[in-house]
Amino acid sequence: MSIRHTTPHPTQRPAPHPTTGTSHGDGFVCAWCGLTAPAVAPARHHCPSCLHARHTSGGCHGRMVPISIAVLPTGDWTVIHRCVRCDALTSRPVGRDDNRLVLMRMAVRPLAQPPFPLEPFGSL
């Protein structure tokens, strides 16, 4: 997997907070859903409500959209994000307070919306 880095678009300002939105004390306000997310240790990298993030590496500052869940060999889940500006992929661990409904929707999406027709399986 290659990660591409590009320079930020000259008309787009970097995010006030390096992860997702506007700085608010030790936490931040999510730029996409408006949730005031508290700071946690280790550092929070995405909004616990909508799971969106801000691409902070390489100076891109694009919106990172949660696209999938990956399960590590340890059994821990990670959120896979894609930058809408430079197409970079990142993975971050799932937090204890992350929205379980959004996580489950992403986890079952490949089964609920497969990229192929299911009709041939009806005759098995």
Secondary structure, DSSP 8 states (H G I E B T S, - for coil): ---------TTS---SSSSSSEEETTEEE-TTT--EE---SS---S-TTT--EE--GGG---EEEEEEEEE-TTS-EEEEEEETTT--EEEEE--TTS-HHHHHHHHHHHHHS-SS-SGGGGG-
